[in-house]
Amino acid sequence: MTLPALVFYACALGALVCALLVVSSRNVFHSALFLAGALASLAVVYLLLDAEFLAVVQLLIYVGAVIVLVIFAVMLTAKVGLSAAPQTNRLALPAGVGAAGLLVVLQRWLLATPWAQAQASAAADRDPLAAGSPNLQALGLSLFTRYVFPLEITALILFAALVGAVLIARKDRP
Amino acid sequence: MIPGISLGQVLALSAALFCVGLYGVVTRRNAVGVLMGLELMFNAANLNFVAFNGYLHPLALTGQTYVVFTITIAAAEATVGLALVVSMFRARRSVLLEHADLLKG
């Protein structure tokens, strides 16, 4: 077994264990920390999949910003003694059965699909924007030429979310 | 692509992450916990994009470009969602979702 495959298995195991602890931990603060672990493991998987920029973005935005935001929310809203109460509602058993059933169905589909065939037939087409340039340069070119309009819309959405979050979480209502 | 790992194995990881996130979203009583489950599901979708990009179109970057947008939207969603949680805590002194029953008849 090659080294990248070993790293992938280790990261997949880490991400899955961390994700299970996120949804099963009684303490929400611990959940947030396990979520950080799962997202960091996924960043390594991105790195293995030749998406270096996305790995760094994952670490900066998810593990950096979103987790800090979640931990702030936990600390602002946590009550003393809350961690002793059960953290799941009465849907836990049916939801567990449903999620496991969905997983089984998805895995059966995955096993039934001829991936090697699709890989052999689809790998030939080449994006003219990405031809012969490194990942980051090609991604930047693609973002600022072909996807420049979605990029601007995304900037607008981020601005609206910023204003909305400040307005919603503000203490004194007008 | 990762040598020694097939596309199906990466997709299996992402399917498992999605189901775990779904379970978290449905069962968590704490609103912050629900948001964390949502983040797990977002990440499963992102992993799918990157895996399909890396295995089926290694010379194009369409999937990775989409993931940049998805991460941005997910960050915006987390910001607004957590602001709503803080606002709900101010109004009802609780973040448990069964206490958010103002519209229940």
Interface residues (C-beta under 8 A of the other chain):
Chain A: M1 T2 P4 A5 F8 A12 A15 L16 A19 L20 V22 V23 V28 S31 A32 L35 A38 L39 L42 V45 Y46 L48 L49 D50 A51 F53 L54 V57 Q58 I61 Y62 A65 V66 L69 V70 F72 A73 V74 L76 T77 K79 P86 Q87 T88 N89 L91 A92 A95 G96 G98 A99 A100 L102 L103 L106 Q107 L110 L111 T113 W115 A116 A118 Q119 A122 A123 D125 R126 D127 L129 A130 A131 N135 A138 L139 S142 L143 Y147 P150 L151 T154 I157 L158 A160 A161 L162 G164 A165 V166 I168 A169 K171
Chain B: M1 I2 P3 G4 I5 S6 L7 G8 Q9 V10 L11 A12 L13 A15 A16 L17 F18 C19 V20 G21 L22 Y23 G24 V26 T27 R28 R29 N30 V32 G33 L35 M36 G37 E39 L40 N43 N46 L47 V50 A51 N53 G54 Y55 L56 H57 P58 L59 A60 L61 T62 Q64 T65 V67 V68 F69 I71 T72 I73 A74 A75 A76 E77 A78 T79 V80 L82 A83 L84 V85 V86 S87 F89 R90 S94 V95 L97 E98
